[in-house]
């Protein structure tokens, strides 16, 4: 804050680091504290728009070991900090594991893995039905949760395409990100004018021994651009509109190699051509968090300058650095808060963009 807003009264701010002493050792606390200035400097230099906060942020932890809940002054004018409530369902145990009488072992941290124990219950579903969930006895909870999740899935299917794709504001929304389930199927039959789609699905497939999953696509549109993937790693249709490029990434160890050597070069070639024709591009993957973000990052890096202006004439940005790519990722996150690309995906995008074209496979 002080770096972005020098007029803040520093003496009125408590900038100490607060960590739970029962969970964070003194050594760990000191290690974190030593990195704070570095992180603050990186945030201040980023492209993110930071609001001027009236008070410093301070985390408060709620865990199974918490005996007293924190109390906050109801009068905003009397507060000295903005509390951030951090809740963990995991119980802290000696040596990280605990043998239970039922024969099972509890592994510390497993309580935070909601994908395993949550049965599909999302935060949105919990808050929507919290009154019912909180009064239901433990033995009946699994059936109730299963019913809520099933009902929500059916509802989501019936309202498919109701959430609009999120455009990247910095580049005037020329590229948008969404999930596959949020696309109106009718748009894939007859795409809207001047709109192109890049669809990236993930499937568990076994590639036959005589097929190279990294081989370039064969089916092409009138411009020589791939609009389908003929290998077992995709489901292409000869009648697929030329405004649609679809991939199905095989599961397993080859998925990242396929993303690097096939998805990135083919999709960026396709996007570059469509942008030069004035199209807007919608990029979708199952989650709208990972692979679609990776492809979008690659496209923004190649076809837009450091101010977010489209590079006319179909030219490719030749002055990319790790920092300039990181800045473009910030543009994406600012417009698409759910964007959360994996480290592996970001590594592949950087590898592709920072490798000389003649050295790419």
Number of C-alpha atoms within 10 A of each C-alpha: 18 12 12 15 13 9 9 16 9 11 7 10 14 13 13 9 12 12 17 12 9 9 10 12 12 12 9 12 15 12 11 13 14 11 10 12 11 11 11 14 13 11 16 17 12 15 15 13 10 12 9 11 12 13 17 15 15 17 15 15 15 17 14 11 12 9 8 7 10 11 6 13 9 8 7 10 8 9 13 17 18 15 15 11 12 10 12 14 16 17 18 17 12 7 8 11 15 15 10 9 7 6 7 9 11 16 16 17 15 15 16 15 11 13 12 10 11 14 12 16 17 13 10 9 14 15 11 11 13 13 10 12 16 11 9 12 9 9 8 10 15 13 10 14 19 15 12 16 17 14 11 14 13 11 11 14 11 10 13 15 19 12 13 13 20 18 20 22 16 19 19 13 16 18 26 25 28 26 22 20 19 21 20 16 13 10 13 15 12 11 17 11 9 13 18 25 29 25 22 25 21 16 15 12 14 12 15 10 7 6 11 12 25 18 13 16 19 13 15 15 15 8 9 10 19 22 29 24 25 19 20 17 25 21 13 18 13 11 8 16 17 18 22 21 26 22 27 25 25 22 16 11 8 13 18 18 14 19 24 21 18 20 26 22 19 19 26 19 14 24 29 20 16 19 23 16 12 11 19 21 25 25 28 29 24 17 18 24 21 21 28 28 29 25 27 29 24 24 23 28 27 22 23 19 19 16 9 17 13 19 15 11 12 15 13 16 15 13 11 16 13 11 10 14 22 17 19 26 23 17 21 27 18 17 17 21 10 13 21 17 17 13 10 12 19 21 13 19 23 21 14 19 23 16 10 10 9 6 7 13 10
